[in-house]
Amino acid sequence: MARAPAGLSRSRAGVGVGAPASAAQGASDDYEARRRAAFDWRRWYGTARWRAVRAEQLAQEPLCRMCAADGEVRAATVCDHVEPHRGDEAKFWNGPFQSLCAFHHNRDKQSAERAAGR
């Protein structure tokens, strides 16, 4: 096997600047397939059932909970699991949920979970 250039792992060797698009796409496809297999529960987010749960949560709590705590008013767009479900199907479907704006979900909530080791 060819040595990877400095700074690149063997799995990424040949993928990047100057590499054929098919090689980059193949690596991306491989990564996505491994990710889906490891986290099979992620497909639940694409179901009609989840869309209904999300719609109900956002209808019941239309404003971002974290913005409200900061004295701001911003529409919520994310139905967030208050407690990380980590693939537990009962927790995934039954919550508890909170409504958040994308900013707070993607920044504050995720960093709090990482800090807590969840």
Summary of the structure (lengths in Angstrom):
residues: 118
radius of gyration: 19.2
end to end distance: 38.0
largest distance: 58.3
contacts: 262
relative contact order: 0.11
helix: 57%
strand: 8%
